Amino acid sequence: MNQQTKWSQFGTLITVFFFWGFVAASNDILIPVFKKAFNLSQAQSQLVSLAFYNAYTVGSIIYLLISKSIGGDLLNKMGYKNGIAVGLSISAIGTLLFYPAANTGSFTLMLTGLFIVALGFSLQQIAANPLAVVMGDPKTGSQRLSMAGGVNNFGTTIGPLLVSFAIFGSVSSNNSVASIESVKAPYLILGLAFLLVAIFFKFSSIPNKINLENVAAEEADSTSKVMHKKYAIQYPQLWMGMIGIFVYVGVEVATASNLPEYLKVKLGVSTDKVAPFISLYWASLMIGRWTSSVGAFDISKSAKDILKFFMPYIAFAVFLIVNKVAQHDITPFYVYAIVIAAMIAGDILSKGNPARMLLIFSLMGITALAIGMLTHGMVSVFAFVSVGLFCSTLWPCIFTLAVAGLGKHTNEGSSFLIMMIMGGGFISYFQGYLAADHLLGIQYSYVVGVACFAYLAFYAVRVLGVLKSQGIDYDTKVSGGH
């Protein structure tokens, strides 16, 4: 079955992906601000990540408990579209807490607000990821998720810049000390945006119901090989994928959230000047995802091959333009075009196969971190930033491989995977702890990311055999044009 992508519905769906990115990347600006304002250690500053990403786990557990108590899947009962609208409303409530938190100077209340924002995101994620996969041919599901991820990373690219501008005032000023009061306005505006999009979703054409019963049979080359397990967790591709999501989100978030400290300690970059570096890190994810998403377009193979070269540089141009508008000096970043070429090579070698891409990009991520730890100056900075390029397509690869063959258990499997986003909090906190001078120091703390990528390389190799035993072969799935 070669189903066309439902572009109008998909276009509406990806608005929530933008918000997830905008807020997640803005946290990297809040971390050094809170560290200074509340006089925190590097490990304590990572409580921002811990609170935000653990909320996904709590949200997923609540989702599973409600589903069990009502004797059926919550989203199937309430509807996917309704679920996303409710999730957006919960996130809006979280942003309101920033007002009293700023007025009282309460770090705890700030963390609570972020926690509730992410709690709403967890419900949105559980609904939106399977929707993106089924809005067209299941074979191009990972590429549609990459496209959605590209929109997510447009949010991550402009989020740090807008929040930094809101907190520090004019970007051209030398104001390096932020007032906690200044976080009120951007987050109240964000809350209003959440509510407006919730209303928009409620009246959109996004389906409220999707049929997952026959998906597994459509994926397999033989229905006799389809596994019919009682629980989602019994599928090996899922529980191994859960660990994969934990370490993937971990290395992605930890690399970025510890970057301001690295820039300050090793290069003397002040807090108000870190935004373009954080922006480039998250723009790197956008660059990779825009490149990977080319496979989802209904165009000829030759047109796709041409776009594979142009798309990453179009995304890079977006980063340069946005930072130029924000009055940042962009000349030090031109050299990054060479690093992007390495990512394009990896993408071509993957041939659109999610397992092969996971393996290639994990090995490239290990290489980038090793270079970052063993060099100095801007070479090390660009090496650490390039981790964003190699993390860029790992979420859709892991997600697609982990839910393959789950059929009616897809929603349950999705909630288990969303639960493991907590890796972003735990691993960034762990790296922040190891970054203390009496332990590894900030530069060598990045060895944590190497361990994360090593597991992902293992999963990429192992999951292929697991899925082949269930009649799902991605080598034949992704060959040829769509």
MOUR-V300817 format. One line per field, one symbol per residue. phi: phi as a letter, one per 30 degrees, with the letter a starting at -180 (. if undefined). A space follows every 50 residues. Layout:
# MOUR-V300817
phi->???
This chain:
# MOUR-V300817
phi->.cddddddddddeddddddedededdedddedddeddchcdddddddedd dddddddddddeedddeddciadeddddjdddddddeddddddddddddd dddcicddddddddddeddddddddedddddddcdkdedceddddddddd dedddddceedddddddciedddcdcccddedddeddddddddedddede decdceddbbccdcdddddddbddcddccdbedddddddddddededdde dddddddcdedddddcbiddedcdedddddedddddeddddddeddddbd dddddddeddeddddddeeddeddddicdcedceddedddeddddddddd hidddddddddddddddddddddcbbidddddddddeedddecdeddddd ddceidhdceddddddddeddeeddddddddddddeedcdiddddddedd dddddddddedddedddddciccddddcdidc
